[in-house]
């Protein structure tokens, strides 16, 4: 009788070890959307090997603070505010051709044009760069159940002031609506911002952080529609409010813009999706689970979206 023998799969031996022979360069490392554990294995390896680690701290935030990141990564982190990244990028890039420098970005490194500027500056200085990608709101918004290829242009919504209420977003939303596509609205955050008075007087006094809510976004959208009057959308247009996308307490609320204005989705970050007329029945079935009021949702769907 032939004895049974243990067979070792060759596949196991083909699994590569985590690399440690990184070249000296600037690494842009995506952190994902929620907390310290969202970083990729490759990204964590880069962070642990880097001589200096910066955290871009003004285009988005995680659900945890700098202390938790430092504890998990085992490295001290330098906070990089807007002024440092946009005006003092050479300080970040200093010596990056001779030692590893990691620049951490919430989401994916190329979710904001600022980071493209940083790479272009590195090229001018002949500093090699490499990006370690991660989940972004641009892809994770698919968790709403809306199909990504049914999205049109993504727009940003800034905080209105008494004297400044930009409506450029409205034109992009209108274009999307005209061809039936969904619109993802990314909402404003204010971190380490100065008041106009303090800015004018040169005082380094900063306002408390502010994060726009889905409710505020919907209210500003309706205000702009009332001003422009071009019927890009209305009180009864359906939208999906999203809070803390990718986190364990992620939350969604589906309703008319009028209902979203009245909603409270809790802590930041929020985003909003305005439905396009080409919404599919499968999308309807998925988002209906999150309806603020099923009867209102069903009526709005029949009147505007049912084909």
Rosetta blueprint (number, residue, H / E / L):
1 X L
2 X L
3 X L
4 X L
5 X L
6 X L
7 X L
8 X L
9 X L
10 X H
11 X H
12 X H
13 X H
14 X L
15 X L
16 X L
17 X L
18 X L
19 X L
20 X L
21 X L
22 X L
23 X L
24 X L
25 X L
26 X E
27 X E
28 X E
29 X E
30 X E
31 X L
32 X E
33 X L
34 X L
35 X L
36 X H
37 X H
38 X H
39 X L
40 X L
41 X H
42 X H
43 X H
44 X H
45 X H
46 X H
47 X H
48 X H
49 X H
50 X L
51 X L
52 X E
53 X E
54 X E
55 X E
56 X E
57 X L
58 X L
59 X L
60 X L
61 X L
62 X L
63 X L
64 X L
65 X L
66 X H
67 X H
68 X H
69 X H
70 X H
71 X H
72 X H
73 X H
74 X L
75 X L
76 X L
77 X L
78 X E
79 X E
80 X E
81 X L
82 X H
83 X H
84 X H
85 X H
86 X H
87 X H
88 X L
89 X H
90 X H
91 X H
92 X H
93 X H
94 X L
95 X L
96 X L
97 X L
98 X L
99 X L
100 X L
101 X E
102 X E
103 X E
104 X E
105 X E
106 X L
107 X E
108 X L
109 X L
110 X L
111 X L
112 X L
113 X H
114 X H
115 X H
116 X H
117 X H
118 X H
119 X H
120 X H
121 X H
122 X H
123 X H
124 X H
125 X L
126 X L
127 X L
128 X L
129 X E
130 X E
131 X E
132 X E
133 X L
134 X L
135 X L
136 X L
137 X H
138 X H
139 X H
140 X H
141 X H
142 X H
143 X H
144 X H
145 X L
146 X L
147 X L
148 X H
149 X H
150 X H
151 X E
152 X L
153 X L
154 X L
155 X E
156 X E
157 X E
158 X L
159 X L
160 X L
161 X L
162 X L
163 X L
164 X L
165 X L
166 X L
167 X L
168 X H
169 X H
170 X H
171 X H
172 X H
173 X H
174 X H
175 X H
176 X H
177 X H
178 X H
179 X L
180 X L
181 X L
182 X E
183 X E
184 X E
185 X E
186 X E
187 X E
188 X L
189 X E
190 X E
191 X L
192 X L
193 X L
194 X L
195 X L
196 X H
197 X H
198 X H
199 X H
200 X H
201 X H
202 X L
203 X L
204 X L
205 X L
206 X L
207 X L
208 X L
209 X L
210 X E
211 X E
212 X L
213 X L
214 X H
215 X H
216 X H
217 X H
218 X H
219 X H
220 X H
221 X H
222 X H
223 X H
224 X H
225 X H
226 X H
227 X H
228 X H
229 X L
230 X L
231 X L
232 X L
233 X L
234 X L
235 X L
236 X L
237 X L
238 X E
239 X E
240 X E
241 X E
242 X E
243 X E
244 X L
245 X L
246 X L
247 X L
248 X L
249 X L
250 X L
251 X E
252 X E
253 X E
254 X E
255 X E
256 X E
257 X H
258 X H
259 X H
260 X H
261 X H
262 X L
263 X L
264 X L
265 X L
266 X L
267 X L
268 X L
269 X L
270 X E
271 X E
272 X E
273 X E
274 X E
275 X L
276 X L
277 X L
278 X L
279 X L
280 X L
281 X H
282 X H
283 X H
284 X H
285 X H
286 X H
287 X H
288 X H
289 X H
290 X H
291 X E
292 X L
293 X L
294 X H
295 X H
296 X H
297 X H
298 X H
299 X H
300 X H
301 X H
302 X H
303 X H
304 X H
305 X L
306 X L
307 X L
